[in-house]
């Protein structure tokens, strides 16, 4: 079985953040990277016990420099990204399951540690087909596009609640900490978190066939609200509908095309360039 792990740096137990102007800044990055790597290793161990024989971990925070590859579980490979290409270059229909580790809740969520949506300095919020959505939901749908179930999500308690809103009652989560506010948190003991991650990863992968994959809508409309009007200007130039000073709307009948537009691609270009379909790279 082939498993994809998407990581972020805000969600592991022990990661310490502060305000940086209007956004967030992790102030113990070296320690944070080690803590994330240990949580990844714990998850990988559980996946291996459940029968995974290929595990690809994407270092998904910032410039892909958080995970210490010298400490990484030997059963895992590490994917990093050094240019703004779209995430589909890693996740496709060849995978049997997807995991999100170290996740955070979307921008503006009450009592959610280091909450933001893709950019704590640039994006004020997103709604997909009228429903508020953040990174967790977009990544669940990204996997679902290729018919890959998201079997496990870890992060603070608010991130876990957000995940279950997309995964349903059969979704599996591991809460790493409880936020008091955006920059104040009570962390669970990291050893306890790692033990639970191993157990839950093993259980979730064994149970993957019972975890539903969200259905794709027939069409998508993403309301994309920025903190600065300049960003909305750039999207309007590429064809987005301008709603107000800070907000644009992106539309597509294909989720990956919409996701690509969100990352700056002109409508239709990404899928044509890479030959993306829902069966892209599917195992025969």
N, C-alpha and C positions, 0 to 999 in steps of 0.2 A: 504494500500500500504506500502511496505517495502522499505526503502531507506538507502543506504550506503553512508557515508560521509568520505572521506579520507582527512586528514589534513596534512599540513606542516607548518613550523614556519617562513620561510623566506618571505612569501607573504603578510601577513596582513599589513594594514596601521599602521605605527608607529614603526615597528620592525627595530632595529638599528644594523647594522653589520659593521665589520672591517676586514681587512686582518689578517690572522693567518698563517704566513709563506706563502705557496703557496695557502692556502685554505681560508675558511671563518670562522668567529666566530661572533655569536650574542652576543652583549655586554649588552643588557638590557633584559635578559632572563625572569626575574620575570614579568616585564611590558609586554614583548612580549607574554608570556603565557596568561595573562589577555586579551590582545587585540585579540588574536586568539580565546579565549573562547567566547568573545562578538560577534565576527563575526560568529562563529558557532551557537550561540544562535539566531542571526538574521536570519540566513539561516533556522534553524530548525523551527522558527516561521512561515516562509513562506511555508515550506513544510507541516506543520500541517494545515494551512489554505487551502491548496490544497487537503487535504484528507489523508495525510500520517498518519498511525497509529502505525508504528514501524520504528524507526530511530536509526541506529547504527553508532556511530562516532568512527573512529579509530584515536587515537593519533599517527600520523605517523612519527613524527620528532624524530630522534635519539632514545633515550631510552624510548619513550612514557611517558614523564614527563612534557609535555607542558600545557595540558588542566587542568584547575582547576575544578574538578568534583563537588566541593561545589557550584560553580557558574553555572553549566551546566543546560540548559533548562530541565525542568522536563519531557518533551516528549522524550528525547534522552537517550540512553544507551551509555556507554563509553567502548571501547575495547582498551586494552593496550597489549604490547608485551614485554617480558623480555628475550627472547631467539631468536636466528636467524632462526626462522621457516618462511616458505613462506607465502606471503600475502593471498593466497587462503584460508587459515584457517578462514578468515573473509568474503571475497567476494565470492559469488557463485551464482548459478542459482535461488536461492530463492528470490533474490531482484528484484524490479521493476524498480529501477533507481539508478544511482550513481552520486555523486557530488565530486569535488575536491576543497578544500578551502586552501588558503594560499600558492598557488603553486609558483614555480620559474621556470625560463627558463633554457634550457640546457647549459652545459659547453661551454664557448667560445662565447656565443651570445652577440653581441654588445649592449650596453646600456640596460643591463638586470641586475637587482639588485640581488646580492648574487648568481649569476648564477653558477650552477654546475650540474653534473649528478650523483646522488646517493652518491658520495663521493667527496668533494671538494679537498681532499688531495690524492685521489687514482685513479680516472678515468679521462682520458683525452678526451674521447668521445666515442659515439656508433653510428653505422649505422645498420639499420634493412632493409634487402633486398635493400641495396644501399642508403637508405634515412636516413639522420641524425635524431636521435631520443633521447629524454630525458625521464625524469620521467613522465611527463604529457602524452606523447604518449604511453609509455608502460602501464600506468594505464588505459588509454582509451581502449587499446587493451585487457588488462586483463579483464575489464568489458565486452567488446564485445565478448570475448571467451565464456562467459556464456549468451550471447545474452541480456546483460543489457546495456541500453543506458546511456551514460554520459550526463546528462542534463544541467550541470552548472559547470564552472571552474572560480575561482577567483585567483587573484595574480597581480603582476605588469603588465604594459602594454605589455611587451615582452612575458610574460607567457600567457597572453590572446591571443596574436597573434599566438603563438605556438599551443595553444589549438584549435583555429579555423582551423588551417591547418589540424588537424585530424578530427574535428567535422563537418567541412563544414559550409556553410552559415546559416544553421538552428541552429547551436550551440549557447549557451548562455554563456556570460562571464561578470564578474564584475571586472573592473580595479581598483586596490586599490592605485596605485602610479605610478609615472613616474621616471624611472632611468635615471640619467645623466651619470653614469658609474657604475661599479660593486659595489662601496661602497658609492656612492652619489645619493641621491634620493629626489624627491619632493612627499611627502605623501598627499593623499587626506584626508580631515577631516574624522576621524573615524565614526562620527555620520552619515555623508552622505553615507559612504560606507555601513554601517549596514542597513540603510533604503533601499538602492538599493538592497542589498542582500536579504532582506525579499521579496521585490517586484519581483525580478527576480526568486527566488526559487519557489514562488507560481506560477508564469507564466510558468516556465519551467516544473514543475511537471504536471500541467494541460495539457501541450502541449507535454508530453513525447512520445506519439504515433506518433508524426510527426517528431521526432528527429531520424534520421537513425542511426543504429548500424553498424560500419565499418565491412566489409566482412573480413573473415579470409583467408589468402593466403593458397595455397595448401602446401607450404613449407616455411621455414624461415631460414635465414642466418644472424646471428648477428656478425658484426665486433666490437670487444670489445678492445679498446685501453686504456692501463694503463699508469700512470705516471712513474711507477717503473717496471723494467723487472721482479723482483721477483714475482709479482702478475701473470704475464703471465706464468712464470714457473709453478706455482701451477695449473693453468687451463690446461696447456699442459699435466701435469701428469694425469689429469682426462679425457684426450682424445680429447681436443680441438686442432684444427689445428693451428700451430704456423706460423704466417705470417712474423713477424719481431721481433726485440728485445722486443717491448712493446705491440704487437698486437696479438690477437688470433681470430679465427672464431668459433662460436658455430652454430650447425645446428640441425634442427628437423622439422618433419612434423606437430608437435603439439605445439601451442604457449605456453601453460602452462608448457610443458616439457622444452621448450627453456628458459622460464622465470625462471624455477627452476635451470637449468644449470647456468644461469647468477648469481644465488645466491649460487652457490657452489655444487649443487646436481649432481651426476653422471647421464648421459643420461638415461631417462626412469624410474629412481628410484622413483622420487617424485610422479608421476601419479600412479605407481603401489602401492606404500605405502598407499596413501590416496584414491585410487579408483577414481581418478579425470577423469571426462568426461565433455563434454559441458553441460550436464544435471545434473551435480552434485548437489544434494539437491534441485532439482526443485520442486516447489509446484505442487501438484497433483490436 
